[in-house]
Amino acid sequence: MLVVGGGLVGLTAALVLRHHGLAVTLLERRTGSSPQPKARRVNMRTMEIFRELGLAELVRAAARELAGHDRMAAGRTLAEAGLLPLWRPVDESGTVIEPSPELPCLIAQDLLEPVLREAAVRGGARVRFGTEVTEVAQDAETVTATTHSGEQVRARYLIAADGARSPIREALGITRSGRGALGEPNVNVYFTADLRELVRDKPFNLCQIEHPQARGGLCSVDGRHRWVFMAEGGDTGRDWPRVLETAVGAPLPDLEVHSVLTWQAEMRVADRYRAGRILLAGDAAHVMPPFAASGANTGIADVHDLGWKLAAALRGDTGPLDGYHAERHAAGWFTAEQSSIRTVNLRDGVPGGDGLAHPYVLACGGFQYPLPGITETEPITEFAPAGRVGTRIPHRWLAEGRSTLDLAGPDWALVVAGSPIPWQDCGFPVHQVDVDFLEPGTAVLLRPDQVIAWRGTDPRQLTELAVADGVCFTTAQ
Ligand SMILES: Cc1cc2nc3c(=O)[nH]c(=O)nc-3n(C[C@H](O)[C@H](O)[C@H](O)COP(=O)(O)OP(=O)(O)OC[C@H]3O[C@@H](n4cnc5c(N)ncnc54)[C@H](O)[C@@H]3O)c2cc1C
């Protein structure tokens, strides 16, 4: 397997492929990590994926600087800002919902990338930074990547995780659709300044600055010295020290501006996620505004899905891989669309109404894949997972700190309520559980990505399907 691109998505791809026992080489043109600490919000679904890979503790340890920075803040300046109320959804009985065995965390991209890179190398991936791919070619059996030094690297499949401008997507002539550019360009200013005294009583994730001369969002990168100011408008040539002192509302004697980067909120989704043996993932497949903090998280879900599908393809079962576009394009479009219609004013609180998905639907992989056998549609404006076909199995705690999500991955699993005996000859590892979303006598079949492929009460039906369709239950095209 070949992965091109060593950002968050490419590095996770290498880890997932190793988890499925596949040999993998990753080629990245940069020599180091992301120069800007762009993405920071790692959502619950991504943490579940890291949990499956055995990395959740490591990531949480690396994220310790921003532990507790859950709140949003707003004010004319940072000095005048106050924390906004913490949003914690409750169920009908008023109990706080616990949707995942893993809490989300905040960790700057330039801290997370090295953690993933080291883990990938430790796990046996060949990770080669400083290696640019200049050409990609494929035939019926293999893909060949040519590097800047003229070296040729061959593999059975290639994951293009080469970012929003994706030279591979461009070379393949794959077009993109979506709402295009949204709003004005923005400027991210990455700076250091000792703000410990100012923020001591308000550990925030993002602080909305409302001063007319310095409107924007101040993001905590380490909550003490490292900050990113997201300024409105695309003018990179402003007097940044002055703007930052205005935004903070205090002199900054030790201020250092490290980089100034323009970016544009856009929604563009590739019209094809696959061209033969080449699979697009991450920003190469979809770009979306950062307001739902979903870009990297969606890309990580792409490669989590590709892991088991590529492993099946290498065993000769290409059915699952044939469903990659149908499933992940739909999921990417949904998330990009939701990210495009969200408010950016933190004082409006948690967005709702007008078809906006419940934030946990985005954060917990609540998207329903278009699988055959769907009898009930998963709602999106409320978070109400019920073990429907095409959705991630709802999280419930089992014995010894295990979750229902731990039952599958990298293998399939048959999760059964009531007696396991009738299910024992279906050809899947059987796990007996006692959970509220399964009546006794009902079973759900989990794919290796913890998505429910089948639900029913008749073991014969499951056996017949498994025989007729392999174990993949090929997705709708
Ligand atoms: C301001 C901002 C805030 C954000 N916040 C969040 C957030 O909180 N949560 C979230 O989930 N997302 C967030 N995002 C989005 C997130 O940053 C991206 O979606 C994510 O980084 C994309 O990862 P990637 O690995 O797909 O692409 P990239 O990080 O762009 O990586 C692609 C890699 O491919 C390499 N490459 C390209 N061409 C070649 C080649 N020919 N040969 C070899 N290597 C090549 C590049 O050097 C690069 O390292 C944010 C984005 C912005 C702009």
The ligand as an SDF file (V2000), in Angstrom:
LIG
                    3D

 53 58  0  0  0  0  0  0  0  0999 V2000
   -8.1040   27.6160   10.4570 C   0  0  0  0  0  0  0  0  0  0  0  0
   -8.4040   26.1510   10.3330 C   0  0  0  0  0  0  0  0  0  0  0  0
   -8.8360   25.4550   11.4500 C   0  0  0  0  0  0  0  0  0  0  0  0
   -9.1550   24.0980   11.3480 C   0  0  0  0  0  0  0  0  0  0  0  0
   -9.6090   23.4310   12.4440 N   0  0  0  0  0  0  0  0  0  0  0  0
   -9.9430   22.1380   12.3490 C   0  0  0  0  0  0  0  0  0  0  0  0
  -10.3560   21.3950   13.4840 C   0  0  0  0  0  0  0  0  0  0  0  0
  -10.4050   21.9220   14.5940 O   0  0  0  0  0  0  0  0  0  0  0  0
  -10.6950   20.0750   13.3270 N   0  0  0  0  0  0  0  0  0  0  0  0
  -10.6180   19.4780   12.1020 C   0  0  0  0  0  0  0  0  0  0  0  0
  -10.9640   18.2920   12.0080 O   0  0  0  0  0  0  0  0  0  0  0  0
  -10.1750   20.1270   11.0130 N   0  0  0  0  0  0  0  0  0  0  0  0
   -9.8390   21.4400   11.0980 C   0  0  0  0  0  0  0  0  0  0  0  0
   -9.3510   22.0940   10.0120 N   0  0  0  0  0  0  0  0  0  0  0  0
   -9.1740   21.3680    8.7470 C   0  0  0  0  0  0  0  0  0  0  0  0
   -7.8980   20.5530    8.7690 C   0  0  0  0  0  0  0  0  0  0  0  0
   -6.7860   21.3880    9.0080 O   0  0  0  0  0  0  0  0  0  0  0  0
   -7.7210   19.8230    7.4390 C   0  0  0  0  0  0  0  0  0  0  0  0
   -8.9330   19.2450    7.0420 O   0  0  0  0  0  0  0  0  0  0  0  0
   -6.6840   18.7080    7.5880 C   0  0  0  0  0  0  0  0  0  0  0  0
   -5.4720   19.2130    8.0810 O   0  0  0  0  0  0  0  0  0  0  0  0
   -6.4500   18.0170    6.2570 C   0  0  0  0  0  0  0  0  0  0  0  0
   -5.5230   16.9950    6.4460 O   0  0  0  0  0  0  0  0  0  0  0  0
   -4.9400   16.1900    5.1920 P   0  0  0  0  0  0  0  0  0  0  0  0
   -3.9550   15.2470    5.7650 O   0  0  0  0  0  0  0  0  0  0  0  0
   -6.0550   15.6860    4.3510 O   0  0  0  0  0  0  0  0  0  0  0  0
   -4.2260   17.3080    4.3140 O   0  0  0  0  0  0  0  0  0  0  0  0
   -2.9130   18.1620    4.6120 P   0  0  0  0  0  0  0  0  0  0  0  0
   -2.7440   18.4480    6.0520 O   0  0  0  0  0  0  0  0  0  0  0  0
   -2.9490   19.3170    3.6760 O   0  0  0  0  0  0  0  0  0  0  0  0
   -1.7520   17.1770    4.2140 O   0  0  0  0  0  0  0  0  0  0  0  0
   -1.4510   16.8810    2.8780 C   0  0  0  0  0  0  0  0  0  0  0  0
    0.0160   16.5560    2.8020 C   0  0  0  0  0  0  0  0  0  0  0  0
    0.3230   16.0760    1.5060 O   0  0  0  0  0  0  0  0  0  0  0  0
    1.6170   16.5500    1.1770 C   0  0  0  0  0  0  0  0  0  0  0  0
    1.7550   16.4940   -0.2820 N   0  0  0  0  0  0  0  0  0  0  0  0
    1.0570   17.1870   -1.2140 C   0  0  0  0  0  0  0  0  0  0  0  0
    1.4600   16.8600   -2.4250 N   0  0  0  0  0  0  0  0  0  0  0  0
    2.4430   15.9280   -2.2830 C   0  0  0  0  0  0  0  0  0  0  0  0
    3.2590   15.2080   -3.1940 C   0  0  0  0  0  0  0  0  0  0  0  0
    3.1450   15.3850   -4.5250 N   0  0  0  0  0  0  0  0  0  0  0  0
    4.1570   14.3320   -2.7200 N   0  0  0  0  0  0  0  0  0  0  0  0
    4.2880   14.1420   -1.3840 C   0  0  0  0  0  0  0  0  0  0  0  0
    3.5420   14.8070   -0.4710 N   0  0  0  0  0  0  0  0  0  0  0  0
    2.6320   15.6860   -0.9240 C   0  0  0  0  0  0  0  0  0  0  0  0
    1.6480   17.9560    1.7440 C   0  0  0  0  0  0  0  0  0  0  0  0
    2.9730   18.4080    1.9410 O   0  0  0  0  0  0  0  0  0  0  0  0
    0.9000   17.7960    3.0350 C   0  0  0  0  0  0  0  0  0  0  0  0
    1.7390   17.5590    4.1380 O   0  0  0  0  0  0  0  0  0  0  0  0
   -9.0240   23.4470   10.0950 C   0  0  0  0  0  0  0  0  0  0  0  0
   -8.5470   24.1500    8.9820 C   0  0  0  0  0  0  0  0  0  0  0  0
   -8.2490   25.4930    9.0990 C   0  0  0  0  0  0  0  0  0  0  0  0
   -7.7570   26.2260    7.8840 C   0  0  0  0  0  0  0  0  0  0  0  0
  1  2  1  0
  2  3  1  0
  2 52  2  0
  3  4  2  0
  4  5  1  0
  4 50  1  0
  5  6  2  0
  6  7  1  0
  6 13  1  0
  7  8  2  0
  7  9  1  0
  9 10  1  0
 10 11  2  0
 10 12  1  0
 12 13  2  0
 13 14  1  0
 14 15  1  0
 14 50  1  0
 15 16  1  0
 16 17  1  0
 16 18  1  0
 18 19  1  0
 18 20  1  0
 20 21  1  0
 20 22  1  0
 22 23  1  0
 23 24  1  0
 24 25  2  0
 24 26  1  0
 24 27  1  0
 27 28  1  0
 28 29  2  0
 28 30  1  0
 28 31  1  0
 31 32  1  0
 32 33  1  0
 33 34  1  0
 33 48  1  0
 34 35  1  0
 35 36  1  0
 35 46  1  0
 36 37  1  0
 36 45  1  0
 37 38  2  0
 38 39  1  0
 39 40  1  0
 39 45  2  0
 40 41  1  0
 40 42  2  0
 42 43  1  0
 43 44  2  0
 44 45  1  0
 46 47  1  0
 46 48  1  0
 48 49  1  0
 50 51  2  0
 51 52  1  0
 52 53  1  0
M  END
$$$$
